[in-house]
Amino acid sequence: MANQLALIASPSLNPASSISQLTSMVSVKLSSHNYLLWKKQVVPILGSHNLLGYVDDTIPPPQRMITSQDGREEINPEFPNWETTDQMVMSLINNTLSEEVLGQTIGFANHSARPRLIQDLQSLKPCNYDTSCKPFSTVHTP
């Protein structure tokens, strides 16, 4: 897991430029008409950078707090790096969404909401985004 975190969360890497570089590899922004094309580009990018597990939950979050040897509760040293990488993956995804889709993802900011976000992205149907056709009509809050 440390190697996966090092790719994006390394102090020697600029997180903004890492996201920018990965985002620039996606030639289309997800809209209500192109999920399969978008997915065909995004999945290999995430996979080749060992980041897909943050989306499909094969890299689950470590416990936030752990008990030290002397019995005190303390922050798990793995958690901040995991959280940073997870948020960067979410930023990467957000940067590849069209404005119409991005506006419908408000409330999907944390890891616990990610399965619902992915499910909703997969169920996008072509529509005009009028009041009768909003695939993200239910706002999920953390």
FIKOLZA-1660 file (N, C-alpha, C; in steps of 0.1 Angstrom, whole numbers, plus 5000, padded with zeros to 4 digits):
% residues 142
   i   px   py   pz ch aa at
   1 5008 4988 5000  A  M  N
   1 5000 5000 5000  A  M CA
   1 5009 5013 5000  A  M  C
   2 5020 5012 5007  A  A  N
   2 5029 5024 5007  A  A CA
   2 5033 5028 4993  A  A  C
   3 5036 5018 4985  A  N  N
   3 5041 5022 4971  A  N CA
   3 5030 5029 4963  A  N  C
   4 5017 5024 4965  A  Q  N
   4 5006 5031 4959  A  Q CA
   4 5004 5045 4963  A  Q  C
   5 5006 5047 4976  A  L  N
   5 5005 5061 4982  A  L CA
   5 5016 5069 4977  A  L  C
   6 5028 5064 4976  A  A  N
   6 5040 5072 4972  A  A CA
   6 5038 5078 4959  A  A  C
   7 5032 5072 4950  A  L  N
   7 5030 5077 4936  A  L CA
   7 5024 5091 4936  A  L  C
   8 5014 5093 4943  A  I  N
   8 5006 5106 4943  A  I CA
   8 5009 5114 4956  A  I  C
   9 5011 5107 4967  A  A  N
   9 5012 5115 4980  A  A CA
   9 5026 5118 4984  A  A  C
  10 5035 5115 4976  A  S  N
  10 5049 5117 4979  A  S CA
  10 5052 5132 4980  A  S  C
  11 5059 5136 4991  A  P  N
  11 5062 5150 4993  A  P CA
  11 5070 5156 4981  A  P  C
  12 5077 5147 4974  A  S  N
  12 5085 5152 4963  A  S CA
  12 5077 5155 4950  A  S  C
  13 5064 5151 4950  A  L  N
  13 5056 5153 4939  A  L CA
  13 5046 5165 4942  A  L  C
  14 5044 5173 4932  A  N  N
  14 5034 5184 4934  A  N CA
  14 5020 5178 4931  A  N  C
  15 5011 5177 4941  A  P  N
  15 4998 5170 4939  A  P CA
  15 4991 5177 4927  A  P  C
  16 4991 5190 4926  A  A  N
  16 4983 5197 4916  A  A CA
  16 4988 5193 4902  A  A  C
  17 5002 5192 4900  A  S  N
  17 5007 5188 4887  A  S CA
  17 5005 5174 4884  A  S  C
  18 5005 5165 4895  A  S  N
  18 5002 5151 4892  A  S CA
  18 4988 5149 4887  A  S  C
  19 4978 5156 4893  A  I  N
  19 4964 5155 4889  A  I CA
  19 4963 5161 4875  A  I  C
  20 4970 5172 4873  A  S  N
  20 4969 5179 4859  A  S CA
  20 4975 5169 4849  A  S  C
  21 4986 5163 4851  A  Q  N
  21 4992 5154 4842  A  Q CA
  21 4982 5142 4839  A  Q  C
  22 4976 5136 4849  A  L  N
  22 4967 5125 4847  A  L CA
  22 4955 5129 4840  A  L  C
  23 4949 5141 4844  A  T  N
  23 4937 5146 4838  A  T CA
  23 4939 5149 4823  A  T  C
  24 4951 5154 4819  A  S  N
  24 4953 5157 4805  A  S CA
  24 4953 5144 4796  A  S  C
  25 4954 5133 4802  A  M  N
  25 4954 5120 4795  A  M CA
  25 4940 5116 4791  A  M  C
  26 4930 5123 4796  A  V  N
  26 4916 5120 4793  A  V CA
  26 4911 5130 4783  A  V  C
  27 4908 5125 4771  A  S  N
  27 4904 5135 4760  A  S CA
  27 4890 5139 4760  A  S  C
  28 4881 5132 4768  A  V  N
  28 4867 5136 4768  A  V CA
  28 4863 5138 4783  A  V  C
  29 4854 5147 4785  A  K  N
  29 4848 5149 4798  A  K CA
  29 4835 5141 4798  A  K  C
  30 4832 5134 4809  A  L  N
  30 4820 5126 4810  A  L CA
  30 4808 5135 4809  A  L  C
  31 4799 5130 4800  A  S  N
  31 4786 5137 4799  A  S CA
  31 4775 5126 4799  A  S  C
  32 4763 5130 4797  A  S  N
  32 4752 5120 4797  A  S CA
  32 4752 5111 4785  A  S  C
  33 4761 5113 4776  A  H  N
  33 4761 5106 4764  A  H CA
  33 4774 5097 4761  A  H  C
  34 4784 5097 4770  A  N  N
  34 4796 5091 4766  A  N CA
  34 4803 5083 4778  A  N  C
  35 4795 5077 4787  A  Y  N
  35 4801 5070 4798  A  Y CA
  35 4811 5059 4794  A  Y  C
  36 4808 5051 4784  A  L  N
  36 4817 5040 4781  A  L CA
  36 4830 5045 4775  A  L  C
  37 4830 5056 4767  A  L  N
  37 4842 5062 4761  A  L CA
  37 4850 5068 4773  A  L  C
  38 4844 5075 4782  A  W  N
  38 4851 5081 4793  A  W CA
  38 4857 5070 4802  A  W  C
  39 4849 5060 4805  A  K  N
  39 4854 5049 4813  A  K CA
  39 4866 5042 4807  A  K  C
  40 4866 5040 4793  A  K  N
  40 4877 5034 4786  A  K CA
  40 4890 5041 4788  A  K  C
  41 4889 5054 4790  A  Q  N
  41 4901 5062 4792  A  Q CA
  41 4905 5063 4807  A  Q  C
  42 4895 5065 4816  A  V  N
  42 4898 5067 4830  A  V CA
  42 4903 5055 4837  A  V  C
  43 4897 5043 4835  A  V  N
  43 4901 5031 4842  A  V CA
  43 4915 5027 4839  A  V  C
  44 4920 5027 4827  A  P  N
  44 4934 5023 4825  A  P CA
  44 4944 5033 4832  A  P  C
  45 4940 5046 4831  A  I  N
  45 4949 5056 4838  A  I CA
  45 4950 5054 4853  A  I  C
  46 4938 5052 4859  A  L  N
  46 4939 5049 4873  A  L CA
  46 4946 5036 4876  A  L  C
  47 4943 5025 4868  A  G  N
  47 4949 5012 4870  A  G CA
  47 4964 5013 4868  A  G  C
  48 4969 5020 4858  A  S  N
  48 4983 5020 4856  A  S CA
  48 4991 5028 4866  A  S  C
  49 4984 5036 4874  A  H  N
  49 4990 5044 4885  A  H CA
  49 4987 5038 4899  A  H  C
  50 4982 5026 4899  A  N  N
  50 4978 5019 4911  A  N CA
  50 4968 5027 4920  A  N  C
  51 4958 5033 4913  A  L  N
  51 4949 5042 4920  A  L CA
  51 4934 5036 4918  A  L  C
  52 4932 5026 4910  A  L  N
  52 4919 5021 4908  A  L CA
  52 4913 5016 4921  A  L  C
  53 4921 5011 4930  A  G  N
  53 4916 5005 4942  A  G CA
  53 4909 5015 4951  A  G  C
  54 4912 5028 4949  A  Y  N
  54 4905 5039 4956  A  Y CA
  54 4891 5041 4951  A  Y  C
  55 4888 5036 4939  A  V  N
  55 4875 5038 4933  A  V CA
  55 4867 5025 4935  A  V  C
  56 4873 5013 4933  A  D  N
  56 4865 5001 4934  A  D CA
  56 4866 4995 4948  A  D  C
  57 4872 5002 4958  A  D  N
  57 4873 4998 4972  A  D CA
  57 4882 4986 4975  A  D  C
  58 4891 4983 4965  A  T  N
  58 4901 4972 4969  A  T CA
  58 4912 4978 4977  A  T  C
  59 4913 4991 4978  A  I  N
  59 4922 4998 4987  A  I CA
  59 4913 5006 4997  A  I  C
  60 4908 4999 5007  A  P  N
  60 4899 5005 5016  A  P CA
  60 4906 5014 5026  A  P  C
  61 4899 5023 5032  A  P  N
  61 4907 5032 5041  A  P CA
  61 4911 5025 5054  A  P  C
  62 4923 5028 5058  A  P  N
  62 4928 5022 5071  A  P CA
  62 4920 5029 5082  A  P  C
  63 4920 5023 5094  A  Q  N
  63 4914 5029 5105  A  Q CA
  63 4920 5043 5108  A  Q  C
  64 4911 5052 5111  A  R  N
  64 4916 5066 5113  A  R CA
  64 4924 5066 5126  A  R  C
  65 4919 5059 5137  A  M  N
  65 4926 5059 5150  A  M CA
  65 4930 5045 5153  A  M  C
  66 4942 5044 5160  A  I  N
  66 4947 5031 5164  A  I CA
  66 4951 5033 5179  A  I  C
  67 4952 5021 5186  A  T  N
  67 4957 5021 5200  A  T CA
  67 4972 5019 5200  A  T  C
  68 4979 5028 5206  A  S  N
  68 4994 5026 5207  A  S CA
  68 4997 5015 5217  A  S  C
  69 5010 5011 5217  A  Q  N
  69 5014 5000 5226  A  Q CA
  69 5012 5004 5241  A  Q  C
  70 5012 5017 5244  A  D  N
  70 5009 5021 5258  A  D CA
  70 4994 5023 5260  A  D  C
  71 4986 5020 5251  A  G  N
  71 4971 5020 5253  A  G CA
  71 4964 5033 5249  A  G  C
  72 4972 5043 5244  A  R  N
  72 4966 5056 5240  A  R CA
  72 4960 5055 5226  A  R  C
  73 4949 5062 5224  A  E  N
  73 4944 5064 5210  A  E CA
  73 4952 5074 5203  A  E  C
  74 4956 5071 5191  A  E  N
  74 4964 5081 5183  A  E CA
  74 4960 5079 5168  A  E  C
  75 4963 5089 5160  A  I  N
  75 4960 5088 5146  A  I CA
  75 4969 5078 5139  A  I  C
  76 4963 5069 5132  A  N  N
  76 4970 5059 5124  A  N CA
  76 4979 5066 5114  A  N  C
  77 4992 5064 5114  A  P  N
  77 5001 5071 5105  A  P CA
  77 4998 5068 5091  A  P  C
  78 4991 5057 5087  A  E  N
  78 4988 5054 5073  A  E CA
  78 4976 5062 5068  A  E  C
  79 4967 5067 5078  A  F  N
  79 4955 5073 5074  A  F CA
  79 4957 5086 5066  A  F  C
  80 4965 5096 5071  A  P  N
  80 4966 5108 5063  A  P CA
  80 4971 5106 5049  A  P  C
  81 4980 5097 5046  A  N  N
  81 4985 5095 5033  A  N CA
  81 4974 5089 5024  A  N  C
  82 4966 5079 5030  A  W  N
  82 4955 5073 5023  A  W CA
  82 4945 5084 5020  A  W  C
  83 4941 5092 5029  A  E  N
  83 4931 5102 5027  A  E CA
  83 4935 5112 5016  A  E  C
  84 4948 5116 5017  A  T  N
  84 4953 5125 5006  A  T CA
  84 4952 5119 4992  A  T  C
  85 4956 5107 4991  A  T  N
  85 4955 5100 4978  A  T CA
  85 4941 5099 4974  A  T  C
  86 4932 5095 4983  A  D  N
  86 4918 5093 4980  A  D CA
  86 4912 5106 4975  A  D  C
  87 4915 5117 4981  A  Q  N
  87 4910 5130 4977  A  Q CA
  87 4915 5134 4963  A  Q  C
  88 4928 5130 4961  A  M  N
  88 4934 5134 4948  A  M CA
  88 4927 5125 4937  A  M  C
  89 4924 5113 4940  A  V  N
  89 4916 5105 4930  A  V CA
  89 4903 5111 4927  A  V  C
  90 4896 5116 4938  A  M  N
  90 4883 5122 4936  A  M CA
  90 4885 5135 4928  A  M  C
  91 4896 5142 4930  A  S  N
  91 4898 5154 4922  A  S CA
  91 4901 5151 4907  A  S  C
  92 4908 5140 4905  A  L  N
  92 4910 5135 4891  A  L CA
  92 4897 5132 4884  A  L  C
  93 4889 5125 4891  A  I  N
  93 4875 5121 4886  A  I CA
  93 4867 5134 4883  A  I  C
  94 4867 5143 4893  A  N  N
  94 4859 5155 4891  A  N CA
  94 4864 5164 4879  A  N  C
  95 4877 5164 4877  A  N  N
  95 4883 5171 4866  A  N CA
  95 4880 5165 4852  A  N  C
  96 4875 5153 4852  A  T  N
  96 4871 5147 4839  A  T CA
  96 4856 5146 4837  A  T  C
  97 4849 5153 4845  A  L  N
  97 4834 5154 4844  A  L CA
  97 4830 5167 4837  A  L  C
  98 4820 5166 4828  A  S  N
  98 4815 5178 4822  A  S CA
  98 4808 5186 4833  A  S  C
  99 4805 5198 4829  A  E  N
  99 4799 5207 4839  A  E CA
  99 4785 5202 4843  A  E  C
 100 4778 5197 4833  A  E  N
 100 4764 5191 4836  A  E CA
 100 4765 5180 4846  A  E  C
 101 4775 5171 4845  A  V  N
 101 4776 5160 4854  A  V CA
 101 4782 5164 4867  A  V  C
 102 4792 5172 4867  A  L  N
 102 4799 5177 4879  A  L CA
 102 4789 5183 4889  A  L  C
 103 4780 5191 4883  A  G  N
 103 4770 5198 4891  A  G CA
 103 4760 5188 4898  A  G  C
 104 4759 5177 4893  A  Q  N
 104 4750 5167 4899  A  Q CA
 104 4757 5158 4909  A  Q  C
 105 4770 5160 4911  A  T  N
 105 4778 5151 4921  A  T CA
 105 4780 5157 4934  A  T  C
 106 4775 5169 4937  A  I  N
 106 4777 5176 4949  A  I CA
 106 4771 5166 4960  A  I  C
 107 4779 5165 4971  A  G  N
 107 4776 5156 4982  A  G CA
 107 4783 5142 4981  A  G  C
 108 4791 5140 4971  A  F  N
 108 4798 5128 4969  A  F CA
 108 4813 5130 4972  A  F  C
 109 4816 5138 4982  A  A  N
 109 4830 5142 4984  A  A CA
 109 4838 5132 4992  A  A  C
 110 4832 5123 4999  A  N  N
 110 4841 5114 5007  A  N CA
 110 4840 5100 5002  A  N  C
 111 4848 5092 5008  A  H  N
 111 4850 5078 5004  A  H CA
 111 4837 5070 5006  A  H  C
 112 4830 5072 5017  A  S  N
 112 4818 5064 5020  A  S CA
 112 4807 5067 5009  A  S  C
 113 4807 5078 5002  A  A  N
 113 4797 5081 4992  A  A CA
 113 4801 5076 4978  A  A  C
 114 4814 5072 4977  A  R  N
 114 4819 5068 4964  A  R CA
 114 4812 5057 4957  A  R  C
 115 4808 5046 4964  A  P  N
 115 4800 5035 4957  A  P CA
 115 4787 5041 4950  A  P  C
 116 4780 5050 4957  A  R  N
 116 4768 5055 4951  A  R CA
 116 4771 5064 4939  A  R  C
 117 4782 5072 4940  A  L  N
 117 4786 5080 4929  A  L CA
 117 4789 5072 4917  A  L  C
 118 4797 5061 4919  A  I  N
 118 4801 5053 4907  A  I CA
 118 4789 5046 4901  A  I  C
 119 4779 5042 4910  A  Q  N
 119 4767 5036 4905  A  Q CA
 119 4759 5046 4897  A  Q  C
 120 4758 5058 4901  A  D  N
 120 4751 5069 4894  A  D CA
 120 4758 5072 4881  A  D  C
 121 4771 5073 4881  A  L  N
 121 4778 5075 4869  A  L CA
 121 4776 5064 4858  A  L  C
 122 4775 5052 4863  A  Q  N
 122 4773 5041 4854  A  Q CA
 122 4759 5041 4848  A  Q  C
 123 4750 5047 4855  A  S  N
 123 4736 5047 4851  A  S CA
 123 4732 5059 4843  A  S  C
 124 4742 5068 4839  A  L  N
 124 4739 5079 4831  A  L CA
 124 4731 5076 4819  A  L  C
 125 4721 5083 4816  A  K  N
 125 4713 5080 4804  A  K CA
 125 4713 5093 4796  A  K  C
 126 4713 5093 4783  A  P  N
 126 4712 5105 4775  A  P CA
 126 4699 5112 4779  A  P  C
 127 4701 5125 4781  A  C  N
 127 4689 5133 4784  A  C CA
 127 4693 5148 4783  A  C  C
 128 4683 5156 4784  A  N  N
 128 4685 5170 4783  A  N CA
 128 4687 5177 4796  A  N  C
 129 4688 5170 4807  A  Y  N
 129 4690 5175 4821  A  Y CA
 129 4679 5185 4824  A  Y  C
 130 4667 5181 4820  A  D  N
 130 4655 5189 4825  A  D CA
 130 4651 5183 4838  A  D  C
 131 4640 5188 4844  A  T  N
 131 4636 5184 4857  A  T CA
 131 4632 5169 4858  A  T  C
 132 4629 5163 4846  A  S  N
 132 4625 5149 4846  A  S CA
 132 4636 5139 4844  A  S  C
 133 4648 5144 4842  A  C  N
 133 4659 5135 4839  A  C CA
 133 4672 5139 4846  A  C  C
 134 4673 5136 4859  A  K  N
 134 4685 5139 4866  A  K CA
 134 4690 5127 4873  A  K  C
 135 4700 5120 4868  A  P  N
 135 4705 5108 4874  A  P CA
 135 4711 5110 4888  A  P  C
 136 4714 5122 4892  A  F  N
 136 4720 5124 4905  A  F CA
 136 4710 5133 4913  A  F  C
 137 4697 5130 4911  A  S  N
 137 4687 5139 4918  A  S CA
 137 4687 5138 4933  A  S  C
 138 4692 5127 4939  A  T  N
 138 4693 5126 4953  A  T CA
 138 4706 5130 4958  A  T  C
 139 4707 5140 4966  A  V  N
 139 4720 5145 4971  A  V CA
 139 4723 5137 4983  A  V  C
 140 4736 5132 4983  A  H  N
 140 4741 5124 4994  A  H CA
 140 4750 5133 5002  A  H  C
 141 4749 5133 5015  A  T  N
 141 4758 5141 5023  A  T CA
 141 4766 5132 5031  A  T  C
 142 4778 5136 5034  A  P  N
 142 4787 5127 5042  A  P CA
 142 4782 5124 5056  A  P  C
% end
